Amino acid sequence: MVKFPEADARLFRNKFVCRRCKAVLRAPSRKIAESEVKCRACAGKKFKPKRKK
């Protein structure tokens, strides 16, 4: 979808969406997998990668 790798990295790299409140935050995928990151809005710990349409 994205024509430039720089744009792809800016829009999707290390961006995750909270499964509870749909807030978007940027964090390393290792920390997401180990549940070290909490959502700022609802304090949830379950995330999914941002969807590439």
Biotite code that builds the C-alpha atoms (Angstrom):
import biotite.structure as struc

atoms = struc.array([
    struc.Atom([0.000, 0.000, 0.000], chain_id="A", res_id=1, res_name="MET", atom_name="CA", element="C"),
    struc.Atom([2.683, 2.484, 0.982], chain_id="A", res_id=2, res_name="VAL", atom_name="CA", element="C"),
    struc.Atom([5.050, 3.429, -1.810], chain_id="A", res_id=3, res_name="LYS", atom_name="CA", element="C"),
    struc.Atom([8.069, 4.383, 0.329], chain_id="A", res_id=4, res_name="PHE", atom_name="CA", element="C"),
    struc.Atom([9.752, 2.264, 2.997], chain_id="A", res_id=5, res_name="PRO", atom_name="CA", element="C"),
    struc.Atom([10.288, 5.388, 5.121], chain_id="A", res_id=6, res_name="GLU", atom_name="CA", element="C"),
    struc.Atom([6.549, 6.056, 5.132], chain_id="A", res_id=7, res_name="ALA", atom_name="CA", element="C"),
    struc.Atom([5.807, 2.420, 5.950], chain_id="A", res_id=8, res_name="ASP", atom_name="CA", element="C"),
    struc.Atom([8.167, 2.560, 8.924], chain_id="A", res_id=9, res_name="ALA", atom_name="CA", element="C"),
    struc.Atom([6.658, 5.810, 10.171], chain_id="A", res_id=10, res_name="ARG", atom_name="CA", element="C"),
    struc.Atom([3.074, 4.583, 9.932], chain_id="A", res_id=11, res_name="LEU", atom_name="CA", element="C"),
    struc.Atom([3.365, 0.960, 11.087], chain_id="A", res_id=12, res_name="PHE", atom_name="CA", element="C"),
    struc.Atom([6.732, 0.170, 12.720], chain_id="A", res_id=13, res_name="ARG", atom_name="CA", element="C"),
    struc.Atom([6.373, -0.514, 16.463], chain_id="A", res_id=14, res_name="ASN", atom_name="CA", element="C"),
    struc.Atom([2.786, 0.806, 16.548], chain_id="A", res_id=15, res_name="LYS", atom_name="CA", element="C"),
    struc.Atom([0.222, -1.209, 18.468], chain_id="A", res_id=16, res_name="PHE", atom_name="CA", element="C"),
    struc.Atom([-3.477, -0.827, 19.226], chain_id="A", res_id=17, res_name="VAL", atom_name="CA", element="C"),
    struc.Atom([-5.010, -1.552, 22.617], chain_id="A", res_id=18, res_name="CYS", atom_name="CA", element="C"),
    struc.Atom([-7.597, -4.311, 22.339], chain_id="A", res_id=19, res_name="ARG", atom_name="CA", element="C"),
    struc.Atom([-9.760, -2.785, 25.072], chain_id="A", res_id=20, res_name="ARG", atom_name="CA", element="C"),
    struc.Atom([-9.976, 0.937, 24.197], chain_id="A", res_id=21, res_name="CYS", atom_name="CA", element="C"),
    struc.Atom([-8.425, 1.114, 20.682], chain_id="A", res_id=22, res_name="LYS", atom_name="CA", element="C"),
    struc.Atom([-5.742, 3.619, 21.720], chain_id="A", res_id=23, res_name="ALA", atom_name="CA", element="C"),
    struc.Atom([-2.609, 3.615, 19.551], chain_id="A", res_id=24, res_name="VAL", atom_name="CA", element="C"),
    struc.Atom([0.871, 3.666, 21.080], chain_id="A", res_id=25, res_name="LEU", atom_name="CA", element="C"),
    struc.Atom([4.419, 3.073, 19.943], chain_id="A", res_id=26, res_name="ARG", atom_name="CA", element="C"),
    struc.Atom([6.583, 0.552, 21.789], chain_id="A", res_id=27, res_name="ALA", atom_name="CA", element="C"),
    struc.Atom([9.167, -2.140, 20.947], chain_id="A", res_id=28, res_name="PRO", atom_name="CA", element="C"),
    struc.Atom([7.543, -5.434, 19.976], chain_id="A", res_id=29, res_name="SER", atom_name="CA", element="C"),
    struc.Atom([9.651, -7.310, 22.540], chain_id="A", res_id=30, res_name="ARG", atom_name="CA", element="C"),
    struc.Atom([8.100, -5.297, 25.387], chain_id="A", res_id=31, res_name="LYS", atom_name="CA", element="C"),
    struc.Atom([4.605, -5.841, 23.964], chain_id="A", res_id=32, res_name="ILE", atom_name="CA", element="C"),
    struc.Atom([5.177, -9.604, 23.838], chain_id="A", res_id=33, res_name="ALA", atom_name="CA", element="C"),
    struc.Atom([6.420, -9.663, 27.435], chain_id="A", res_id=34, res_name="GLU", atom_name="CA", element="C"),
    struc.Atom([3.473, -7.483, 28.642], chain_id="A", res_id=35, res_name="SER", atom_name="CA", element="C"),
    struc.Atom([5.785, -4.800, 30.014], chain_id="A", res_id=36, res_name="GLU", atom_name="CA", element="C"),
    struc.Atom([3.776, -1.979, 28.418], chain_id="A", res_id=37, res_name="VAL", atom_name="CA", element="C"),
    struc.Atom([0.469, -0.629, 29.732], chain_id="A", res_id=38, res_name="LYS", atom_name="CA", element="C"),
    struc.Atom([-2.064, 1.417, 27.810], chain_id="A", res_id=39, res_name="CYS", atom_name="CA", element="C"),
    struc.Atom([-2.063, 5.088, 28.811], chain_id="A", res_id=40, res_name="ARG", atom_name="CA", element="C"),
    struc.Atom([-5.834, 5.362, 28.645], chain_id="A", res_id=41, res_name="ALA", atom_name="CA", element="C"),
    struc.Atom([-7.146, 2.171, 30.271], chain_id="A", res_id=42, res_name="CYS", atom_name="CA", element="C"),
    struc.Atom([-4.059, 0.422, 31.741], chain_id="A", res_id=43, res_name="ALA", atom_name="CA", element="C"),
    struc.Atom([-4.709, -2.692, 29.627], chain_id="A", res_id=44, res_name="GLY", atom_name="CA", element="C"),
    struc.Atom([-1.838, -4.958, 28.615], chain_id="A", res_id=45, res_name="LYS", atom_name="CA", element="C"),
    struc.Atom([-3.264, -6.644, 25.498], chain_id="A", res_id=46, res_name="LYS", atom_name="CA", element="C"),
    struc.Atom([-2.259, -5.145, 22.165], chain_id="A", res_id=47, res_name="PHE", atom_name="CA", element="C"),
    struc.Atom([-2.410, -5.985, 18.487], chain_id="A", res_id=48, res_name="LYS", atom_name="CA", element="C"),
    struc.Atom([-0.287, -4.592, 15.641], chain_id="A", res_id=49, res_name="PRO", atom_name="CA", element="C"),
    struc.Atom([-1.709, -1.658, 13.715], chain_id="A", res_id=50, res_name="LYS", atom_name="CA", element="C"),
    struc.Atom([-3.610, -2.933, 10.697], chain_id="A", res_id=51, res_name="ARG", atom_name="CA", element="C"),
    struc.Atom([-2.246, -2.334, 7.202], chain_id="A", res_id=52, res_name="LYS", atom_name="CA", element="C"),
    struc.Atom([-5.250, -1.818, 4.952], chain_id="A", res_id=53, res_name="LYS", atom_name="CA", element="C"),
])
